[in-house]
Amino acid sequence: MRLRLTIRPSHAQTSIPLSYEYYLSAAIYQWIELSSPEFSDFLHNKGYSTETLKRSFKHFCFSQLFIEHACVVGEEIHINGGNILWYIGMPIEESLQHLVAGLFEWRECFIGREENKFSIEQVETLPDPIWTQRMKFRTLSPVTVSVPEERNGKLTPRYLKADDPQLSESLRLNVLHRYESLYGELPSDTEFCCTTDAEYIARRGGADRVSKLVTIKKGLPEETKVRGFRCPVTLEGSVELIKLSYDSGLGEKGSMGFGMLEVTT
């Protein structure tokens, strides 16, 4: 399921960090914690895992902020009033119930600094699209997926570009792992293919031009940089896997603000 939040800054002129994703993720955990500290702790520190993988999945994703009046100055976004739209997706009903309960208990959040408060003006539940075996989407946040690569004697992630030949299979394996972590088994139909819009990428000047580097926890000891891409994609194959990609994000790090999709015609 998917929520659309309308939020508004408490001050007429507000500046937030250009890399704000960490603060949005933290707000989601805080709202869930207000409803159930136990479930929030489970989701944040454990998550849903498979028997074969030494990793877990949070199973939620969220969009970038769609700001009505803003401009970028250096490393900050200057917001000059108006409403802001923010989308959150979750395939797990328990997660969604706790999130909504927390939202109505504490109808605000902050981004970057505690004085940067935003009030929750409206919370809407959006209807699911009609699911088919071939669907087109635009990205509401960057899509990221990586493959391990040896550098200086150690394995490090190599983030795939929108035109990488390994992209589709890497995304298929990722969504299969996430499905298994959620349902305890693989779906009967494991077909899944992601095709990026080559014409769009060419018009933008190539894969590097649709690439985006996001800094997580900027300025903190845990700071990391993640590279994703923004371009239209077509998903084909299992309806269950397409739906899961929509609900919890396409690719990796949905809970950090990556991989949210919106259906296009």
N, C-alpha and C positions, 0 to 999 in steps of 0.2 A: 504493500500500500504506500501511498504517497501523500505527504502533507505540503501545503503551501502556506508559509508564514509571511504575513505582512508586518514588518518591523519599522520603527521610526526612532531616529536618534533623539536623546533627551535634550540635547543642545542644538541650536540652529546651525552652528558650524562645528563640525567634528572631524578629526583626522584619525584614521586607523592605519595600521601597517599594511603595506602592499601584500605581504604574505600573512594573511589573517586566518588561514584554515585551521591552525591548531586551536585558536580560541573558539571557533564554532564547534569543533569536536568536543572541547572541554565543556561547552554549554550543554550539549546534548547529554553527556554523561551526568552533569549536575542535575538536569531536569529529571532524568531517570532515577537518580539517587534520591531525590525528594520523595518519589513514590515508593521505591524499594532499594535501600542501601545494599541489600544482599545481591539483588540482581545486577545492580550497577557494578559492584565489585567483581561479580562473575564475568560480566561482559567486558569490563576493562582489563582485568588481569588474567583471565583464562580464555573466555570465548569458546567457540564451537570448533572442534578439531576432528581429525580422522585418525584411524589407527595406524596408517602407513606414513603420515606426514608429521614432522616435528614442527608444526605451525598451527595457528588457530585463526579463526575468522570472526569478525564482529557482526557481520551481516547487517550493515546499514551504510548508506551513502548520503551525500548532500551536495548541493550545487554551490557554485560561486554566488556571491551577492549581486543581485541586479538592482543597481542604485539609480534612482531617478535623476539626481543632480550631483555630479561628482567630477573631479578632475585629479589626475595623478601628478604629484609634485615630488620628485626624488623617490624616496622609498615609502611614501605615504599616499593614501587616498584621501582627498579633502571632500567631505560630504557637506553639501549646502542645503540641508533640509529635505523634505519630500519623503515619500515611502520607499521602502526597500523590500524586494521579494526574495525569499529564500525557500528552497525546496529540500525536503528530507524524505528519503525512501527507506522502508524497512519491510522485509518479507516475513518477519516473525511477529505474530500478533501480541505476544507478551511484551516485547520491546516497545511496540507502538503504544500499547495501553499505558505502560509506565511513563513513556515520554509525554503523552497527552495529559496524564494526571499531573505530572510535574510542571508542565507548561501552564496549566490553569492555576496551580498553586503559586508559582513565581513567574510572573509575566514580564520578565526582563532578562537581559544578559549584558555582558560587557565584551568589548573587543579591543585587545591590545593593552589598554590601561583601565583600571577599575572605574575611573571617572568617565570613560567612554561607554555610557550606559545606553541601551536600546530597549524600548518598550515593545512588547508583543501586541500589536493592534488587532490582529485577526489570525485565526488558525482554521484552515479549510482542508477537508479530506477530498482528494481528487479521485475521480473514477478511473479504473484501469482501462487501458486501451483494449481494442479487440485483438486478440493474439492470433498470429498466423505464422507459418513456417518461413516467411521472408518479410522482414520489416526494416524500414529506414529510420534512422535516428540522427539527431544532432546532439552534440555534447554540451551539457550544462556545466561540466567541470572537466579538467584534462583526464584523458585515459592514460594509465601507466601500466606497463607489464615489463618484467625483466627476465633475463636468463643469466645464470652464473657464468662468470668468465674469470680465468686465472690472470692475476696481475701481481707481479713481484712475489710470486710464490703463494698467494692467497686468493681465495675465491671472492669476487666482488660482483655486485649486480650490474649488468649492462642493460640500460633501459632502451627498449626498442622504439625506433622511429615509426612514423605512420606508413612508410613504404617498405619496412623491413620484411623479407620473405618469411621470417620466423614468426611474424606477428600473429597470424590467425591461429596457428597450432598452439602457440603459447597461451593465447586467450582461451582456447578450447580446454586445455589442460587445467587452467586456473578455475574456470567455471565448473568443471567436473569435480575438482577437489572441494570447491565450496558447496556444491550440491551434496556430495558425500558427507561432509561435515554436518550438514543440516538434517539430512534424512537417513543417514547411516548406510546408504547404499547408492550405487550409481543409477541413473535413470535407464529405462529400457531403450531409449533412443539417445545415443551419445553423439549424434551428428551436430556439429556447430562450426560455422564459418563466419569470419568477420572480414568484410571488404571495405577498405577505406575509399573515399571518393577521390579518384586520381585527378579528375578534371579540376576539382576544388583545390587540391594540393598544388597543381600546376599553376592555377591562376594566382595563388598566394605566393608563388616563387619557389616552391619545392618543400620537401619534408622538414627542413630546418626552420622554415618560416611558420609552420603550424606547430612547432615544438614550444614547450613552455617549461622553464625551470622554476620549481616551487621550493622555497626554503621552509622546512618544518622546524618549529621551536627556535626561530631565529634569535641569536644572542644568548641562548642557553647552552650549557655543556652538551646537551643531547641534540644539538643542531644537526640536521641532515638535509641534503638536497635531493629532490626527486624530479625526474624529467618525465613529462607526459606530452600528449598532443591533443589539439582541438581541431577536429574536422568531422564532417558527416561520415557515418558508417552504415553499412547494410549488414544485418545479421540474418543468417539462414540456418535452418536445421530444427533441432528439438524445440518445441514450443516451451517446454519446461525450462530449458536452459536460457532461452531468450528472455523469458519472464524473470528468471532469477537475476540475469544481467541488468535488467531494468530496475528491479526492486532493490538490489544490494550493490549495484555498480558493476560496470564492465572493467575487468582487469583487477589490479591490486590496489590496496590502500583506500578502499571506499570510505572507511571510517575516518580517514584523514582528508576527505574532500576531493576524491578522485572518482572518475568513471560514471558520473550520473548522466543518464540519457533522457532525451525527450523525443517522442514519436513525431516524424514528419510525413508528409504525403508523398 
